[in-house]
Every structure is written in structure tokens, then in C-alpha cells.
């Protein structure tokens, strides 16, 4: 039995696997576009270095303008959210960083876990087709004419093997891509956390410098 004949003769076994594969393909295309292009910064270290340099000397507006150049990037959005609260108490700034970070972490991880589920489902659907093929083979051995037993047995085994192949043909790519996407998602979340820490530390450095200036002036005056 050829593979095309298998598809034609076992449509009800094949259709769920094909549908699972189609759904997985859509998710993969969307996630790759989002994680590797929409959310990814080309030079995260350079961006955070610029933010640190600007915020540490009080150039908040320039830092905000830099964030606007990367609108939609999670790391830039976390930094922007913190800078917009820079004039407020430190606790509010920290809460803003955590809230924005969690919000984008959820978006970064969105739908990726479905690929692992689809891989498992496709494998089970393939196994279901395998069992159906074996049942067909045993039924042929028990009821068919002696001259037809060999052909029917071969067709049943072919059905079983093709079903297994189709299920694994969907499951294996899903698991491989799932691993790459999870790795990229974890990398982006780490960048978002680094952005939050950088802007918070830079705001603290600037705040300490501002607070120390009056005391230094008073000390200089008393010394003179």
C-alpha cells in the first residue's frame, strides 16, 4: 500500500493528525515571528548601557525617547514604564517594573506550550491508527480466504506503520521547535529582568547623587 492510498483509505484516522499538524504550523509561524522579530532587540547590551548612562545623570527624557525607538520590545517597555514613574516613590517604581515584566513574560510564553500538547496528541492519534491497522490484520487472518490472507495482512500492517509514521512526523518537529522556542522565550524573559534591574539601579544612583549634593554643599560651607 502506497502512502497516498493510505491517506485515501484511512481518512478518518489521518484527518485528526493533519489538523493537529496544521494547528502546530500556525502556532510555530506566529511564535517565531513574535519571539525572533517582534520582541527581540538586536543589541540588548548596548541599549541597556545607553539607558544606564542617561538615567544615572538624570537624562530621563532622553532615555524615554530611546525607549520609544524600540516600541513594542518587552525590554524597552519595562524600562519605559519604570522611567514614567521615576518621580514617584521607589516602591511604586518597583511595583511597576514587576507588573510590566510579568505582563510581557506571559505574552512571551503565550501558546508555546501548546506545541508539546500537540506533539503528545499526534503521537496518540498515530498509535490509534496503528491499533486500528493491527485489528484489521488480525481480522483478515481470522476470516479471509487463505488466498487473500497475505494481501489483507500486508495491508493492515502497512496501515499500522503509516499511521505511526504520520503521528511521529507531526510530533517530532513539534518537540524540536518547542525546545528552540522555550529557549528563546527564557532568553527574552532574562533580558526583560535585566532591563528592570538596570533602570532601577540607575534611578537609585541618580537619586543618591541628588540627595548627597546638598549635604556636600553644607559640609563645604561649614569647612570654609
Secondary structure, DSSP 8 states (H G I E B T S, - for coil): --HHHHHHHTHHHHHHHHHHHHHHHHHHHHHHHIIIIIS--TTHHHHHHHHHHHHHTT-HHHHHHHHHTTTT-HHHHHHHHHHHTTTS-HHHHHHHHHHHHHHHHHHHHTTTHHHHHHHHHHHHHHHHHHHHHHHHHHHHHHHS-HHHHHHHHHHHHHHHHHHHHHHHHHHHHHHHHHHHHHHHHHHHHHHHHHHHHHHHHHHHHHHHHHHHHHHHHHHHHHH-
